[in-house]
Amino acid sequence: MVEALLYRTCRKHVRYYRVEIAFNLFTEASVVIEWGLRGGTPNRLIFCHGDLRGASAAADKYRERALRRGYVLS
C-alpha cells in the first residue's frame, strides 16, 4: 500500500486529498482517492486497474493534478 497525503488551507478550513494504491481481493491494483475537509465526512472514489503499472500511472496523474490545484505534500 502506497499513499500520498496532501493538504491545502482555504480561509478557515483545512482540506486534504489522499491518493493510495492498494491491492484488492482479485489481484488487481486499485487507486483510492479521498478528499474533503479535515474532521469532516470524506468523499471517496476507487478505480481498479489490471496491473500495478497502470495504477501507478493513474495515481501519479491524480497527485499531480492536486499539486497544480494548490495542495502541498505533508
mmCIF file of the N, C-alpha and C atoms, coordinates in Angstrom:
data_MODEL
# 
_entry.id   MODEL 
# 
loop_
_atom_site.group_PDB 
_atom_site.id 
_atom_site.type_symbol 
_atom_site.label_atom_id 
_atom_site.label_alt_id 
_atom_site.label_comp_id 
_atom_site.label_asym_id 
_atom_site.label_entity_id 
_atom_site.label_seq_id 
_atom_site.pdbx_PDB_ins_code 
_atom_site.Cartn_x 
_atom_site.Cartn_y 
_atom_site.Cartn_z 
_atom_site.occupancy 
_atom_site.B_iso_or_equiv 
_atom_site.pdbx_formal_charge 
_atom_site.auth_seq_id 
_atom_site.auth_comp_id 
_atom_site.auth_asym_id 
_atom_site.auth_atom_id 
_atom_site.pdbx_PDB_model_num 
ATOM 1   N N  . MET A 1 1  ? 0.845   -1.171  0.000   1.00 0.00 ? 1  MET A N  1 
ATOM 2   C CA . MET A 1 1  ? 0.000   0.000   0.000   1.00 0.00 ? 1  MET A CA 1 
ATOM 3   C C  . MET A 1 1  ? 0.895   1.239   0.000   1.00 0.00 ? 1  MET A C  1 
ATOM 4   N N  . VAL A 1 2  ? 0.712   2.097   -0.976  1.00 0.00 ? 2  VAL A N  1 
ATOM 5   C CA . VAL A 1 2  ? 1.455   3.345   -1.114  1.00 0.00 ? 2  VAL A CA 1 
ATOM 6   C C  . VAL A 1 2  ? 0.458   4.485   -1.041  1.00 0.00 ? 2  VAL A C  1 
ATOM 7   N N  . GLU A 1 3  ? 0.824   5.552   -0.328  1.00 0.00 ? 3  GLU A N  1 
ATOM 8   C CA . GLU A 1 3  ? -0.116  6.634   -0.096  1.00 0.00 ? 3  GLU A CA 1 
ATOM 9   C C  . GLU A 1 3  ? 0.578   7.985   -0.203  1.00 0.00 ? 3  GLU A C  1 
ATOM 10  N N  . ALA A 1 4  ? -0.122  8.974   -0.762  1.00 0.00 ? 4  ALA A N  1 
ATOM 11  C CA . ALA A 1 4  ? 0.322   10.369  -0.777  1.00 0.00 ? 4  ALA A CA 1 
ATOM 12  C C  . ALA A 1 4  ? -0.781  11.188  -0.118  1.00 0.00 ? 4  ALA A C  1 
ATOM 13  N N  . LEU A 1 5  ? -0.413  11.987  0.879   1.00 0.00 ? 5  LEU A N  1 
ATOM 14  C CA . LEU A 1 5  ? -1.371  12.805  1.610   1.00 0.00 ? 5  LEU A CA 1 
ATOM 15  C C  . LEU A 1 5  ? -1.000  14.259  1.395   1.00 0.00 ? 5  LEU A C  1 
ATOM 16  N N  . LEU A 1 6  ? -1.959  15.036  0.880   1.00 0.00 ? 6  LEU A N  1 
ATOM 17  C CA . LEU A 1 6  ? -1.719  16.438  0.568   1.00 0.00 ? 6  LEU A CA 1 
ATOM 18  C C  . LEU A 1 6  ? -2.719  17.300  1.320   1.00 0.00 ? 6  LEU A C  1 
ATOM 19  N N  . TYR A 1 7  ? -2.308  18.534  1.670   1.00 0.00 ? 7  TYR A N  1 
ATOM 20  C CA . TYR A 1 7  ? -3.173  19.466  2.392   1.00 0.00 ? 7  TYR A CA 1 
ATOM 21  C C  . TYR A 1 7  ? -3.234  20.799  1.674   1.00 0.00 ? 7  TYR A C  1 
ATOM 22  N N  . ARG A 1 8  ? -4.338  21.521  1.898   1.00 0.00 ? 8  ARG A N  1 
ATOM 23  C CA . ARG A 1 8  ? -4.495  22.877  1.392   1.00 0.00 ? 8  ARG A CA 1 
ATOM 24  C C  . ARG A 1 8  ? -5.323  23.651  2.400   1.00 0.00 ? 8  ARG A C  1 
ATOM 25  N N  . THR A 1 9  ? -4.869  24.826  2.767   1.00 0.00 ? 9  THR A N  1 
ATOM 26  C CA . THR A 1 9  ? -5.596  25.675  3.709   1.00 0.00 ? 9  THR A CA 1 
ATOM 27  C C  . THR A 1 9  ? -6.391  26.710  2.933   1.00 0.00 ? 9  THR A C  1 
ATOM 28  N N  . CYS A 1 10 ? -7.689  26.723  3.159   1.00 0.00 ? 10 CYS A N  1 
ATOM 29  C CA . CYS A 1 10 ? -8.595  27.668  2.500   1.00 0.00 ? 10 CYS A CA 1 
ATOM 30  C C  . CYS A 1 10 ? -9.339  28.448  3.567   1.00 0.00 ? 10 CYS A C  1 
ATOM 31  N N  . ARG A 1 11 ? -8.988  29.687  3.726   1.00 0.00 ? 11 ARG A N  1 
ATOM 32  C CA . ARG A 1 11 ? -9.619  30.572  4.723   1.00 0.00 ? 11 ARG A CA 1 
ATOM 33  C C  . ARG A 1 11 ? -9.602  29.905  6.089   1.00 0.00 ? 11 ARG A C  1 
ATOM 34  N N  . LYS A 1 12 ? -10.745 29.424  6.563   1.00 0.00 ? 12 LYS A N  1 
ATOM 35  C CA . LYS A 1 12 ? -10.842 28.821  7.891   1.00 0.00 ? 12 LYS A CA 1 
ATOM 36  C C  . LYS A 1 12 ? -10.674 27.311  7.882   1.00 0.00 ? 12 LYS A C  1 
ATOM 37  N N  . HIS A 1 13 ? -10.736 26.692  6.709   1.00 0.00 ? 13 HIS A N  1 
ATOM 38  C CA . HIS A 1 13 ? -10.764 25.238  6.611   1.00 0.00 ? 13 HIS A CA 1 
ATOM 39  C C  . HIS A 1 13 ? -9.435  24.671  6.127   1.00 0.00 ? 13 HIS A C  1 
ATOM 40  N N  . VAL A 1 14 ? -9.170  23.463  6.550   1.00 0.00 ? 14 VAL A N  1 
ATOM 41  C CA . VAL A 1 14 ? -8.030  22.709  6.030   1.00 0.00 ? 14 VAL A CA 1 
ATOM 42  C C  . VAL A 1 14 ? -8.597  21.554  5.223   1.00 0.00 ? 14 VAL A C  1 
ATOM 43  N N  . ARG A 1 15 ? -8.263  21.516  3.953   1.00 0.00 ? 15 ARG A N  1 
ATOM 44  C CA . ARG A 1 15 ? -8.720  20.455  3.067   1.00 0.00 ? 15 ARG A CA 1 
ATOM 45  C C  . ARG A 1 15 ? -7.603  19.446  2.882   1.00 0.00 ? 15 ARG A C  1 
ATOM 46  N N  . TYR A 1 16 ? -7.981  18.208  2.639   1.00 0.00 ? 16 TYR A N  1 
ATOM 47  C CA . TYR A 1 16 ? -6.978  17.180  2.381   1.00 0.00 ? 16 TYR A CA 1 
ATOM 48  C C  . TYR A 1 16 ? -7.354  16.411  1.127   1.00 0.00 ? 16 TYR A C  1 
ATOM 49  N N  . TYR A 1 17 ? -6.340  15.795  0.533   1.00 0.00 ? 17 TYR A N  1 
ATOM 50  C CA . TYR A 1 17 ? -6.500  14.986  -0.670  1.00 0.00 ? 17 TYR A CA 1 
ATOM 51  C C  . TYR A 1 17 ? -5.557  13.809  -0.514  1.00 0.00 ? 17 TYR A C  1 
ATOM 52  N N  . ARG A 1 18 ? -6.076  12.601  -0.553  1.00 0.00 ? 18 ARG A N  1 
ATOM 53  C CA . ARG A 1 18 ? -5.260  11.404  -0.342  1.00 0.00 ? 18 ARG A CA 1 
ATOM 54  C C  . ARG A 1 18 ? -5.379  10.501  -1.554  1.00 0.00 ? 18 ARG A C  1 
ATOM 55  N N  . VAL A 1 19 ? -4.227  10.067  -2.051  1.00 0.00 ? 19 VAL A N  1 
ATOM 56  C CA . VAL A 1 19 ? -4.171  9.123   -3.175  1.00 0.00 ? 19 VAL A CA 1 
ATOM 57  C C  . VAL A 1 19 ? -3.442  7.889   -2.675  1.00 0.00 ? 19 VAL A C  1 
ATOM 58  N N  . GLU A 1 20 ? -4.042  6.726   -2.862  1.00 0.00 ? 20 GLU A N  1 
ATOM 59  C CA . GLU A 1 20 ? -3.471  5.477   -2.351  1.00 0.00 ? 20 GLU A CA 1 
ATOM 60  C C  . GLU A 1 20 ? -3.555  4.389   -3.418  1.00 0.00 ? 20 GLU A C  1 
ATOM 61  N N  . ILE A 1 21 ? -2.514  3.582   -3.480  1.00 0.00 ? 21 ILE A N  1 
ATOM 62  C CA . ILE A 1 21 ? -2.525  2.394   -4.331  1.00 0.00 ? 21 ILE A CA 1 
ATOM 63  C C  . ILE A 1 21 ? -2.598  1.179   -3.418  1.00 0.00 ? 21 ILE A C  1 
ATOM 64  N N  . ALA A 1 22 ? -3.569  0.327   -3.644  1.00 0.00 ? 22 ALA A N  1 
ATOM 65  C CA . ALA A 1 22 ? -3.751  -0.863  -2.808  1.00 0.00 ? 22 ALA A CA 1 
ATOM 66  C C  . ALA A 1 22 ? -4.157  -2.041  -3.698  1.00 0.00 ? 22 ALA A C  1 
ATOM 67  N N  . PHE A 1 23 ? -3.866  -3.233  -3.238  1.00 0.00 ? 23 PHE A N  1 
ATOM 68  C CA . PHE A 1 23 ? -4.290  -4.434  -3.959  1.00 0.00 ? 23 PHE A CA 1 
ATOM 69  C C  . PHE A 1 23 ? -5.638  -4.887  -3.416  1.00 0.00 ? 23 PHE A C  1 
ATOM 70  N N  . ASN A 1 24 ? -6.527  -5.317  -4.314  1.00 0.00 ? 24 ASN A N  1 
ATOM 71  C CA . ASN A 1 24 ? -7.820  -5.811  -3.869  1.00 0.00 ? 24 ASN A CA 1 
ATOM 72  C C  . ASN A 1 24 ? -7.820  -7.338  -3.851  1.00 0.00 ? 24 ASN A C  1 
ATOM 73  N N  . LEU A 1 25 ? -8.942  -7.945  -3.562  1.00 0.00 ? 25 LEU A N  1 
ATOM 74  C CA . LEU A 1 25 ? -9.028  -9.393  -3.419  1.00 0.00 ? 25 LEU A CA 1 
ATOM 75  C C  . LEU A 1 25 ? -8.887  -10.148 -4.741  1.00 0.00 ? 25 LEU A C  1 
ATOM 76  N N  . PHE A 1 26 ? -9.021  -9.454  -5.850  1.00 0.00 ? 26 PHE A N  1 
ATOM 77  C CA . PHE A 1 26 ? -8.976  -10.098 -7.153  1.00 0.00 ? 26 PHE A CA 1 
ATOM 78  C C  . PHE A 1 26 ? -7.631  -9.913  -7.838  1.00 0.00 ? 26 PHE A C  1 
ATOM 79  N N  . THR A 1 27 ? -6.581  -9.681  -7.074  1.00 0.00 ? 27 THR A N  1 
ATOM 80  C CA . THR A 1 27 ? -5.201  -9.471  -7.535  1.00 0.00 ? 27 THR A CA 1 
ATOM 81  C C  . THR A 1 27 ? -5.085  -8.325  -8.532  1.00 0.00 ? 27 THR A C  1 
ATOM 82  N N  . GLU A 1 28 ? -5.948  -7.345  -8.424  1.00 0.00 ? 28 GLU A N  1 
ATOM 83  C CA . GLU A 1 28 ? -5.856  -6.120  -9.204  1.00 0.00 ? 28 GLU A CA 1 
ATOM 84  C C  . GLU A 1 28 ? -5.316  -5.016  -8.302  1.00 0.00 ? 28 GLU A C  1 
ATOM 85  N N  . ALA A 1 29 ? -4.758  -4.009  -8.903  1.00 0.00 ? 29 ALA A N  1 
ATOM 86  C CA . ALA A 1 29 ? -4.311  -2.838  -8.154  1.00 0.00 ? 29 ALA A CA 1 
ATOM 87  C C  . ALA A 1 29 ? -5.403  -1.774  -8.235  1.00 0.00 ? 29 ALA A C  1 
ATOM 88  N N  . SER A 1 30 ? -5.752  -1.214  -7.109  1.00 0.00 ? 30 SER A N  1 
ATOM 89  C CA . SER A 1 30 ? -6.788  -0.186  -7.054  1.00 0.00 ? 30 SER A CA 1 
ATOM 90  C C  . SER A 1 30 ? -6.174  1.142   -6.657  1.00 0.00 ? 30 SER A C  1 
ATOM 91  N N  . VAL A 1 31 ? -6.696  2.224   -7.229  1.00 0.00 ? 31 VAL A N  1 
ATOM 92  C CA . VAL A 1 31 ? -6.321  3.578   -6.836  1.00 0.00 ? 31 VAL A CA 1 
ATOM 93  C C  . VAL A 1 31 ? -7.491  4.137   -6.043  1.00 0.00 ? 31 VAL A C  1 
ATOM 94  N N  . VAL A 1 32 ? -7.235  4.507   -4.803  1.00 0.00 ? 32 VAL A N  1 
ATOM 95  C CA . VAL A 1 32 ? -8.259  5.076   -3.929  1.00 0.00 ? 32 VAL A CA 1 
ATOM 96  C C  . VAL A 1 32 ? -7.960  6.556   -3.782  1.00 0.00 ? 32 VAL A C  1 
ATOM 97  N N  . ILE A 1 33 ? -8.943  7.392   -4.106  1.00 0.00 ? 33 ILE A N  1 
ATOM 98  C CA . ILE A 1 33 ? -8.808  8.835   -3.965  1.00 0.00 ? 33 ILE A CA 1 
ATOM 99  C C  . ILE A 1 33 ? -9.819  9.284   -2.926  1.00 0.00 ? 33 ILE A C  1 
ATOM 100 N N  . GLU A 1 34 ? -9.339  10.032  -1.947  1.00 0.00 ? 34 GLU A N  1 
ATOM 101 C CA . GLU A 1 34 ? -10.208 10.505  -0.865  1.00 0.00 ? 34 GLU A CA 1 
ATOM 102 C C  . GLU A 1 34 ? -9.914  11.984  -0.654  1.00 0.00 ? 34 GLU A C  1 
ATOM 103 N N  . TRP A 1 35 ? -10.959 12.800  -0.495  1.00 0.00 ? 35 TRP A N  1 
ATOM 104 C CA . TRP A 1 35 ? -10.766 14.220  -0.278  1.00 0.00 ? 35 TRP A CA 1 
ATOM 105 C C  . TRP A 1 35 ? -11.888 14.755  0.595   1.00 0.00 ? 35 TRP A C  1 
ATOM 106 N N  . GLY A 1 36 ? -11.642 15.933  1.171   1.00 0.00 ? 36 GLY A N  1 
ATOM 107 C CA . GLY A 1 36 ? -12.654 16.574  1.998   1.00 0.00 ? 36 GLY A CA 1 
ATOM 108 C C  . GLY A 1 36 ? -12.044 17.525  2.993   1.00 0.00 ? 36 GLY A C  1 
ATOM 109 N N  . LEU A 1 37 ? -12.867 17.969  3.927   1.00 0.00 ? 37 LEU A N  1 
ATOM 110 C CA . LEU A 1 37 ? -12.403 18.837  4.996   1.00 0.00 ? 37 LEU A CA 1 
ATOM 111 C C  . LEU A 1 37 ? -11.860 17.980  6.135   1.00 0.00 ? 37 LEU A C  1 
ATOM 112 N N  . ARG A 1 38 ? -10.787 18.433  6.749   1.00 0.00 ? 38 ARG A N  1 
ATOM 113 C CA . ARG A 1 38 ? -10.230 17.685  7.873   1.00 0.00 ? 38 ARG A CA 1 
ATOM 114 C C  . ARG A 1 38 ? -11.260 17.653  9.006   1.00 0.00 ? 38 ARG A C  1 
ATOM 115 N N  . GLY A 1 39 ? -11.565 16.478  9.478   1.00 0.00 ? 39 GLY A N  1 
ATOM 116 C CA . GLY A 1 39 ? -12.558 16.293  10.522  1.00 0.00 ? 39 GLY A CA 1 
ATOM 117 C C  . GLY A 1 39 ? -13.966 16.086  10.004  1.00 0.00 ? 39 GLY A C  1 
ATOM 118 N N  . GLY A 1 40 ? -14.156 16.169  8.697   1.00 0.00 ? 40 GLY A N  1 
ATOM 119 C CA . GLY A 1 40 ? -15.478 16.001  8.102   1.00 0.00 ? 40 GLY A CA 1 
ATOM 120 C C  . GLY A 1 40 ? -15.636 14.634  7.463   1.00 0.00 ? 40 GLY A C  1 
ATOM 121 N N  . THR A 1 41 ? -16.752 14.449  6.803   1.00 0.00 ? 41 THR A N  1 
ATOM 122 C CA . THR A 1 41 ? -17.020 13.195  6.105   1.00 0.00 ? 41 THR A CA 1 
ATOM 123 C C  . THR A 1 41 ? -16.276 13.199  4.769   1.00 0.00 ? 41 THR A C  1 
ATOM 124 N N  . PRO A 1 42 ? -15.466 12.171  4.506   1.00 0.00 ? 42 PRO A N  1 
ATOM 125 C CA . PRO A 1 42 ? -14.673 12.175  3.270   1.00 0.00 ? 42 PRO A CA 1 
ATOM 126 C C  . PRO A 1 42 ? -15.483 11.745  2.049   1.00 0.00 ? 42 PRO A C  1 
ATOM 127 N N  . ASN A 1 43 ? -15.038 12.198  0.899   1.00 0.00 ? 43 ASN A N  1 
ATOM 128 C CA . ASN A 1 43 ? -15.544 11.726  -0.393  1.00 0.00 ? 43 ASN A CA 1 
ATOM 129 C C  . ASN A 1 43 ? -14.515 10.729  -0.904  1.00 0.00 ? 43 ASN A C  1 
ATOM 130 N N  . ARG A 1 44 ? -14.967 9.662   -1.549  1.00 0.00 ? 44 ARG A N  1 
ATOM 131 C CA . ARG A 1 44 ? -14.029 8.615   -1.957  1.00 0.00 ? 44 ARG A CA 1 
ATOM 132 C C  . ARG A 1 44 ? -14.413 8.046   -3.315  1.00 0.00 ? 44 ARG A C  1 
ATOM 133 N N  . LEU A 1 45 ? -13.383 7.837   -4.147  1.00 0.00 ? 45 LEU A N  1 
ATOM 134 C CA . LEU A 1 45 ? -13.525 7.159   -5.433  1.00 0.00 ? 45 LEU A CA 1 
ATOM 135 C C  . LEU A 1 45 ? -12.507 6.036   -5.489  1.00 0.00 ? 45 LEU A C  1 
ATOM 136 N N  . ILE A 1 46 ? -12.880 4.914   -6.098  1.00 0.00 ? 46 ILE A N  1 
ATOM 137 C CA . ILE A 1 46 ? -11.979 3.774   -6.243  1.00 0.00 ? 46 ILE A CA 1 
ATOM 138 C C  . ILE A 1 46 ? -11.968 3.369   -7.715  1.00 0.00 ? 46 ILE A C  1 
ATOM 139 N N  . PHE A 1 47 ? -10.763 3.270   -8.275  1.00 0.00 ? 47 PHE A N  1 
ATOM 140 C CA . PHE A 1 47 ? -10.583 2.849   -9.663  1.00 0.00 ? 47 PHE A CA 1 
ATOM 141 C C  . PHE A 1 47 ? -9.740  1.587   -9.672  1.00 0.00 ? 47 PHE A C  1 
ATOM 142 N N  . CYS A 1 48 ? -10.198 0.545   -10.349 1.00 0.00 ? 48 CYS A N  1 
ATOM 143 C CA . CYS A 1 48 ? -9.460  -0.721  -10.433 1.00 0.00 ? 48 CYS A CA 1 
ATOM 144 C C  . CYS A 1 48 ? -8.665  -0.768  -11.733 1.00 0.00 ? 48 CYS A C  1 
ATOM 145 N N  . HIS A 1 49 ? -7.432  -1.291  -11.623 1.00 0.00 ? 49 HIS A N  1 
ATOM 146 C CA . HIS A 1 49 ? -6.540  -1.435  -12.769 1.00 0.00 ? 49 HIS A CA 1 
ATOM 147 C C  . HIS A 1 49 ? -6.029  -2.868  -12.800 1.00 0.00 ? 49 HIS A C  1 
ATOM 148 N N  . GLY A 1 50 ? -5.752  -3.356  -13.970 1.00 0.00 ? 50 GLY A N  1 
ATOM 149 C CA . GLY A 1 50 ? -5.316  -4.730  -14.132 1.00 0.00 ? 50 GLY A CA 1 
ATOM 150 C C  . GLY A 1 50 ? -3.914  -5.001  -13.628 1.00 0.00 ? 50 GLY A C  1 
ATOM 151 N N  . ASP A 1 51 ? -3.072  -3.963  -13.585 1.00 0.00 ? 51 ASP A N  1 
ATOM 152 C CA . ASP A 1 51 ? -1.706  -4.170  -13.123 1.00 0.00 ? 51 ASP A CA 1 
ATOM 153 C C  . ASP A 1 51 ? -1.228  -2.964  -12.311 1.00 0.00 ? 51 ASP A C  1 
ATOM 154 N N  . LEU A 1 52 ? -0.115  -3.148  -11.648 1.00 0.00 ? 52 LEU A N  1 
ATOM 155 C CA . LEU A 1 52 ? 0.441   -2.104  -10.782 1.00 0.00 ? 52 LEU A CA 1 
ATOM 156 C C  . LEU A 1 52 ? 0.937   -0.916  -11.595 1.00 0.00 ? 52 LEU A C  1 
ATOM 157 N N  . ARG A 1 53 ? 1.442   -1.156  -12.765 1.00 0.00 ? 53 ARG A N  1 
ATOM 158 C CA . ARG A 1 53 ? 1.962   -0.068  -13.600 1.00 0.00 ? 53 ARG A CA 1 
ATOM 159 C C  . ARG A 1 53 ? 0.850   0.904   -13.989 1.00 0.00 ? 53 ARG A C  1 
ATOM 160 N N  . GLY A 1 54 ? -0.291  0.390   -14.393 1.00 0.00 ? 54 GLY A N  1 
ATOM 161 C CA . GLY A 1 54 ? -1.418  1.244   -14.744 1.00 0.00 ? 54 GLY A CA 1 
ATOM 162 C C  . GLY A 1 54 ? -1.956  2.009   -13.546 1.00 0.00 ? 54 GLY A C  1 
ATOM 163 N N  . ALA A 1 55 ? -2.006  1.346   -12.398 1.00 0.00 ? 55 ALA A N  1 
ATOM 164 C CA . ALA A 1 55 ? -2.473  2.015   -11.179 1.00 0.00 ? 55 ALA A CA 1 
ATOM 165 C C  . ALA A 1 55 ? -1.507  3.108   -10.768 1.00 0.00 ? 55 ALA A C  1 
ATOM 166 N N  . SER A 1 56 ? -0.217  2.858   -10.890 1.00 0.00 ? 56 SER A N  1 
ATOM 167 C CA . SER A 1 56 ? 0.786   3.851   -10.526 1.00 0.00 ? 56 SER A CA 1 
ATOM 168 C C  . SER A 1 56 ? 0.711   5.079   -11.426 1.00 0.00 ? 56 SER A C  1 
ATOM 169 N N  . ALA A 1 57 ? 0.520   4.873   -12.715 1.00 0.00 ? 57 ALA A N  1 
ATOM 170 C CA . ALA A 1 57 ? 0.390   5.993   -13.648 1.00 0.00 ? 57 ALA A CA 1 
ATOM 171 C C  . ALA A 1 57 ? -0.851  6.824   -13.336 1.00 0.00 ? 57 ALA A C  1 
ATOM 172 N N  . ALA A 1 58 ? -1.952  6.164   -13.022 1.00 0.00 ? 58 ALA A N  1 
ATOM 173 C CA . ALA A 1 58 ? -3.186  6.881   -12.684 1.00 0.00 ? 58 ALA A CA 1 
ATOM 174 C C  . ALA A 1 58 ? -3.031  7.649   -11.372 1.00 0.00 ? 58 ALA A C  1 
ATOM 175 N N  . ALA A 1 59 ? -2.396  7.040   -10.381 1.00 0.00 ? 59 ALA A N  1 
ATOM 176 C CA . ALA A 1 59 ? -2.199  7.708   -9.093  1.00 0.00 ? 59 ALA A CA 1 
ATOM 177 C C  . ALA A 1 59 ? -1.308  8.932   -9.259  1.00 0.00 ? 59 ALA A C  1 
ATOM 178 N N  . ASP A 1 60 ? -0.273  8.830   -10.080 1.00 0.00 ? 60 ASP A N  1 
ATOM 179 C CA . ASP A 1 60 ? 0.591   9.984   -10.343 1.00 0.00 ? 60 ASP A CA 1 
ATOM 180 C C  . ASP A 1 60 ? -0.178  11.111  -11.000 1.00 0.00 ? 60 ASP A C  1 
ATOM 181 N N  . LYS A 1 61 ? -1.081  10.762  -11.910 1.00 0.00 ? 61 LYS A N  1 
ATOM 182 C CA . LYS A 1 61 ? -1.892  11.775  -12.583 1.00 0.00 ? 61 LYS A CA 1 
ATOM 183 C C  . LYS A 1 61 ? -2.762  12.534  -11.582 1.00 0.00 ? 61 LYS A C  1 
ATOM 184 N N  . TYR A 1 62 ? -3.410  11.812  -10.667 1.00 0.00 ? 62 TYR A N  1 
ATOM 185 C CA . TYR A 1 62 ? -4.261  12.462  -9.672  1.00 0.00 ? 62 TYR A CA 1 
ATOM 186 C C  . TYR A 1 62 ? -3.454  13.279  -8.675  1.00 0.00 ? 62 TYR A C  1 
ATOM 187 N N  . ARG A 1 63 ? -2.278  12.794  -8.291  1.00 0.00 ? 63 ARG A N  1 
ATOM 188 C CA . ARG A 1 63 ? -1.420  13.538  -7.359  1.00 0.00 ? 63 ARG A CA 1 
ATOM 189 C C  . ARG A 1 63 ? -0.931  14.826  -8.005  1.00 0.00 ? 63 ARG A C  1 
ATOM 190 N N  . GLU A 1 64 ? -0.488  14.768  -9.248  1.00 0.00 ? 64 GLU A N  1 
ATOM 191 C CA . GLU A 1 64 ? -0.026  15.960  -9.953  1.00 0.00 ? 64 GLU A CA 1 
ATOM 192 C C  . GLU A 1 64 ? -1.148  16.980  -10.127 1.00 0.00 ? 64 GLU A C  1 
ATOM 193 N N  . ARG A 1 65 ? -2.350  16.495  -10.398 1.00 0.00 ? 65 ARG A N  1 
ATOM 194 C CA . ARG A 1 65 ? -3.496  17.395  -10.547 1.00 0.00 ? 65 ARG A CA 1 
ATOM 195 C C  . ARG A 1 65 ? -3.784  18.128  -9.240  1.00 0.00 ? 65 ARG A C  1 
ATOM 196 N N  . ALA A 1 66 ? -3.693  17.414  -8.116  1.00 0.00 ? 66 ALA A N  1 
ATOM 197 C CA . ALA A 1 66 ? -3.915  18.054  -6.816  1.00 0.00 ? 66 ALA A CA 1 
ATOM 198 C C  . ALA A 1 66 ? -2.828  19.073  -6.510  1.00 0.00 ? 66 ALA A C  1 
ATOM 199 N N  . LEU A 1 67 ? -1.588  18.769  -6.867  1.00 0.00 ? 67 LEU A N  1 
ATOM 200 C CA . LEU A 1 67 ? -0.499  19.717  -6.641  1.00 0.00 ? 67 LEU A CA 1 
ATOM 201 C C  . LEU A 1 67 ? -0.700  20.986  -7.466  1.00 0.00 ? 67 LEU A C  1 
ATOM 202 N N  . ARG A 1 68 ? -1.189  20.867  -8.689  1.00 0.00 ? 68 ARG A N  1 
ATOM 203 C CA . ARG A 1 68 ? -1.460  22.037  -9.526  1.00 0.00 ? 68 ARG A CA 1 
ATOM 204 C C  . ARG A 1 68 ? -2.585  22.887  -8.937  1.00 0.00 ? 68 ARG A C  1 
ATOM 205 N N  . ARG A 1 69 ? -3.505  22.253  -8.197  1.00 0.00 ? 69 ARG A N  1 
ATOM 206 C CA . ARG A 1 69 ? -4.629  22.987  -7.606  1.00 0.00 ? 69 ARG A CA 1 
ATOM 207 C C  . ARG A 1 69 ? -4.295  23.598  -6.256  1.00 0.00 ? 69 ARG A C  1 
ATOM 208 N N  . GLY A 1 70 ? -3.036  23.515  -5.832  1.00 0.00 ? 70 GLY A N  1 
ATOM 209 C CA . GLY A 1 70 ? -2.627  24.215  -4.615  1.00 0.00 ? 70 GLY A CA 1 
ATOM 210 C C  . GLY A 1 70 ? -2.409  23.345  -3.394  1.00 0.00 ? 70 GLY A C  1 
ATOM 211 N N  . TYR A 1 71 ? -2.591  22.049  -3.498  1.00 0.00 ? 71 TYR A N  1 
ATOM 212 C CA . TYR A 1 71 ? -2.319  21.165  -2.368  1.00 0.00 ? 71 TYR A CA 1 
ATOM 213 C C  . TYR A 1 71 ? -0.813  20.995  -2.237  1.00 0.00 ? 71 TYR A C  1 
ATOM 214 N N  . VAL A 1 72 ? -0.342  20.802  -1.016  1.00 0.00 ? 72 VAL A N  1 
ATOM 215 C CA . VAL A 1 72 ? 1.088   20.584  -0.768  1.00 0.00 ? 72 VAL A CA 1 
ATOM 216 C C  . VAL A 1 72 ? 1.249   19.268  -0.009  1.00 0.00 ? 72 VAL A C  1 
ATOM 217 N N  . LEU A 1 73 ? 2.382   18.610  -0.232  1.00 0.00 ? 73 LEU A N  1 
ATOM 218 C CA . LEU A 1 73 ? 2.668   17.350  0.464   1.00 0.00 ? 73 LEU A CA 1 
ATOM 219 C C  . LEU A 1 73 ? 2.850   17.614  1.942   1.00 0.00 ? 73 LEU A C  1 
ATOM 220 N N  . SER A 1 74 ? 2.346   16.719  2.758   1.00 0.00 ? 74 SER A N  1 
ATOM 221 C CA . SER A 1 74 ? 2.505   16.872  4.216   1.00 0.00 ? 74 SER A CA 1 
ATOM 222 C C  . SER A 1 74 ? 3.800   16.276  4.678   1.00 0.00 ? 74 SER A C  1 
# 
